[in-house]
Structure formats: C-alpha cells, structure tokens
Amino acid sequence: MKTVGIVVEYNPFHNGHLYHAQKARESAQADVVIAVMSGHFLQRGEPALVNKWTRTRMALQNGVDIVVELPYVFSVQKAEYFAKGAISILHELFCDSFCFGSENGQLAPFVETIHRMEESAEQLNPLVHKYMNEGFSFPKAQTLARESFFGQQLPLDLSKPNNILGFHYVRANKILSQPMEPLTIKRQQADFHEATLGNQSIASATGIRKAIAEQQGQLQTIKPYVPATTFDELHRYLNTYSHFHEWNMYWPLLQYRLLSSSTEELAQMYDVSEGIEYRLKETARQATNFTEFMQAVKTKRYTWTRIQRALVHILLHVSKEEMATAMEAVRYVRLLGMNKQGRTYLSKIKKSMSLPLITKPAAFKEMLALDLKATEIYALGLSACSSHSLLHSEFNEHPVILP
C-alpha cells in the first residue's frame, strides 16, 4: 500500500484542507493518507478551537485514513522543531512521501534554497546575531540576514508562512537515513493569515475562527467554507461543551501563574529569555484580559507568536530542562483515529515500527506526561462538568474508528 503523509492542525478542518488531502493522495498516487496533527495547543501558541478527537473525526470524514498526534513537545514550537517532530513521525510510519501546501507550489526552489543556505551558514549566522543585537526578533533577523547576503537571488520567498514550514519539512526530511519523497501543492485562494472570509469557497482557518468569534459562536456565516461534516461537528461540540476554546478563557489561569511565580521561576520556563519575564509579570498586574495583555507586551523584538508560545509553556509550567530532554527525539506514536483502510495499513506495519504505537494512554502515562498535562489545562477552560467529560475522553477514549 502506497502512503503519503501530511502535517496538519485542522483548526478547524475547512475546504482548503479537503483540497490538500485530495491533492496529496492524487499527487502521490497513494492508497493511504496519514495526517500527523497537533494536539490541544498549536504551533502559533494558542489553544485549538475544539479538542483533538473532534478534529480527528473531521479529518477521517474528509479523505484522511489515519490521524496520529504530534506531541506537545514538538507542536508548540518554532518551525524547525515543529517540522522535525512531524517528519520523524511520518517516517516512522513508513510513509513513501509527504505533501505540504505552499505559496510557491513547486519543489525545486525549496531544494535549491536549502542547498544555498547550508553552503552560506557560516556567513549568515553572524548576520542574524547582528540584527538581533539591534533589537529585531529572531524571524525578522533571519529575513534581514538573508536579504543582506543574498539580495533578491534566493528562489524561495521565505517571508511566506507555508513556504517557511515547507522549507523546514524538506530540510528535516533531507537528513533522514532514508528520506521520503517530498511533494508540494500550491496553496489555494486565501492566504494563511487572511482574516476575512471573501467570496470564494476556500477561506483561511484564521478567517473562519475570526468569523466565529465575531458572531459569538454562531456558525451560519462559515457554512460555505467548511465541509458539511465539519459544520456538524462544530455544532455538536458547541452543544456539548457550550464554548469553543480561545485564549481569553485561560486568562485567569495564566494571570495567576504570572503573578504567583517569581521572575526567577518564570525565567526557567521554556521559550522565556532575554529578560521578558519582567515585562510579562509587570503587564499581568495591569491587564484585564488576554488580548489587552498581549497588546501591551508585544515589542519589535518579540513577535506575537513567539510570546504566545512562551505563555503556553508558562501556563503548563513546562521548563527549559524538561523540554530539552523531551525534544531530543520522537519517542512514541499516538494513534488518534483511523478508517478501515488505515486499520489495514497499520496492522501491516506495526510490528516493524521502532517506536510504540499508543492506543491506550493509561498504560503510557509517564511517556505521555506532557500531552496529558496539556489536556488537563486545556480542559480547565470549560465548566467543571464539561472539563470532566473532556478529561475522561483523554484517558479512556480509544482511537476514533470510522468505516
């Protein structure tokens, strides 16, 4: 059976994701599509709109055969480590290829750009440090260093978010002992961060979440942009838990963490550096909600995303030491769901896997400690009854199985 892997968040699953899954299968001529999906907290440092079980069902109802979880240690990360974890898991599952969406839409520029940047690493690194010392954020310093050294000569535009992720996917794959075949398809219509819905059938997840928030949870306006199954799953989630998840739900918990921790304790949390702990603590005394807090904390040096990721780690009390150990390598593959085709494939490969394939978390609590803690904190944004229900599903629910 031929397999293709995709890296996803599905926050929520929309028509653009459906196009990606279909084109991945078609481009790879694959029998099985495997999605490695972030859990309850995402790459840009925010809680997922709905829990991972609901997003798994959305995927399996729309062209994905197997969904596995990208562990917390890799999911709430900058692109380099996010890609490392995802590509390692797809490789462990014996994917023949992986397929990612990009603004560029052609593979050759990714390969050529990686080659040229690796050749020039010794010259680029000092330039990055130079711009960071001038007060620029790390991503901006990287951009300025590339522009300074290469001018307009690089074939890939690394200011685009999907191109950036694709660059790191291809680079992570390149260093594997037996690399998969990389494939890319051009991103359709809406840009990654496009905040409006527009007139087409494909909108960004950002635009869809913004529309849901503006309509106070009403879903009718997003109906043209998501598959019918996604629309139904979102309705079901709202009826079950009363709320979709967003940062302001966790503001009292985060504010307590910031105010009850010393600056020395905050400095030990992962992604907290360069004295930002003082700014975080002082701002937490004044802000009345998460949005107000973020607007006051953000500076030229710290991007919104970088700050949010640090705040997730503070919220979960995840230290630099804890993450350093966990980030060394992927240690397990947790199955979230599969259909009949996926089940047939897993039964063929599971004995050849070098890592445990986890279907019952109760037997792997120590190994899954960070993922389980992420779910516990994620559940605290809900009412007591709803929180208990979500936690019960984390420890007791078997993988989602669809026909």
PyMOL commands that set and color helices and strands:
alter all, ss='L'
color gray80, all
select helices_A, chain A and resi 15-28+52-60+72-75+79-92+108-119+121-133+138-150+161-174+205-214+220-225+228-241+247-260+263-267+276-286+290-297+304-316+320-326+340-352+361-364+369-379+384-396
alter helices_A, ss='H'
color red, helices_A
select strands_A, chain A and resi 3-8+32-38+66-70+97-102+181-186+333-338+357-358+400-401
alter strands_A, ss='S'
color yellow, strands_A
deselect
rebuild
show_as cartoon
